[in-house]
Amino acid sequence: MACKPWLAGDRGGTVYAMTTKERLHKVVDALSEEEAADALDYLVSRGRDPLARRLDSAPLDDEPLTDEERESLREAREDFAAGRVVSMDDLRRELLG
């Protein structure tokens, strides 16, 4: 996209405004590697399902676990370690028949 003249300069020249993409490039170049990764994740997620975007931005659950939840996690970890797991493909086949 070509820049349109923005205003006349003091010396008779024309000053061109940066395009949005040019401004974005400048901002991205100034980001740290970690900030750039976060920004990329955000931009990629914009095209996803609105519910998924909402869940991604939800605050982490910082409530303490109950005894029942701790026991469930222990059992799940034992099952995983013992190989008592079902792949997502197998689960889909089982549920969708």
Number of C-alpha atoms within 10 A of each C-alpha: 6 7 11 12 11 11 12 11 10 8 6 8 9 13 14 14 13 14 13 11 10 11 12 11 11 11 11 15 11 10 12 10 11 9 12 15 12 12 14 12 11 14 11 10 14 11 9 10 9 11 9 12 14 10 10 12 10 9 8 8 7 6 6 8 11 9 9 9 11 12 12 12 13 12 12 14 13 12 12 12 10 9 9 10 12 10 8 9 9 11 12 11 10 9 8 7 6
